[in-house]
Amino acid sequence: MHSLAIVILAAGKGTRMKSERAKVLHPLLGRPLLRYVLDAAKALRPEKTLVVVGHQAEQVRQAFDRPGLAFVTQSPQLGTGHAVLQTSRELKSFPGTILVLSGDVPLIRKETLGEIVRTHRKKKTPVTLLSTRLLQPLAYGRIIRDPQGGLKRIVEEKDATPEERLIQEVNAGIYCFDSGFLFSALPKLSRKNRQGEYYLTDVIQLAREAGHSVSVLLYPHSEEVLGINDRKELARTGLILRRQINEEWRKQGVTLLDPENTFIESTVKIRPDTTIGPFTLLSGRTRIGARCLVSSQVILENALLDDGVSVPPFSHIKDQRVA
């Protein structure tokens, strides 16, 4: 049986969010961003899960403290390679695969994480990474391939030439490493780049220089694997997630009269044959029974509706049970 450890990078300040709150703590449809990533990671049943924290480290620890989850502090924050290096005490002797991803990719699915792990083990390369294509790949590292189509290196946006910036295949920031190779390569990283940071992506070039191949899993659904860096991207991701949630409820027998104007947080539960009107907000630990009617412009916060309840328009029910 293969061993798996997961490292989630959650130390960044999220400067472009313009917020005192750690980026991974920003809420998205009822849950902080990091919660979605942790849930997807947990589904893979790793032997170890480590979260690298830095900015507002104590707040992140308090928000996600649970059995089976360990935290490692990165201080100061000197890049993604430096962040992973902080896990060496816990993982240097770990004998298996290490999956590394960011804590700001809330749309990531457990199936996608499972696919990159399977690809890594099948290809038997020391490094496997996930890439995707973007029409406007601003701010993302570009995938540089050799004439045979293999991965040559990754160049970050700030270090790329004008020609390299035209490349549409980008690094999605999700990697699998053989543990032994990873922790032998990390001490060799250099800060000789425009950001003065230790890039985890430079491990790719070290692998190539050592004569190793590097596997790339080109993933077609870019919206799932890209992170959140500012409020615009947070809103865009929220819209995608809201549509996914609404579609899932319709599959489970719930009627949404106007899905585009129905807001259901990921923590809400609804039983079949219930109808939800437009301009409704269902949040928190709200539980709605079967055969209910929630009319238009209703707000339910931590509400409990028994079977067959009708809620009139413009109602606001909070922390109450309606029979």
Buried (B, 14 or more C-beta within 10 A) or exposed (E): EEEBBBBBBBBBBBEBBEEEBBBBBBEBBBBBBBBBBBBBBBEBEBBBBBBBBBBBBEBBBEBBEEEEBEBBEBEEBBBBBBBBBBBBEBBBEBEBBBBBBBBBBBBBBEEBBBBBBBBBBEBEBBBBBBBBBBEEBEBBBBBBBEEEEEBBBBBBBEBBEEEBEEBEBBBBBBBBBBBBBBBBBBEEBEBEBEEEBBBBBBBBBBBBEEEBBBBBBEBEEBEBBBBBBBEEBBEBBBEEBBEEBBEEBEEEEBBBBEBEEBBBBBBBEBBEBBBBBBBBBBBBBBBBBBEBBBBBBBBBBBBBBEEEBEBEEEBEBEEEEBE
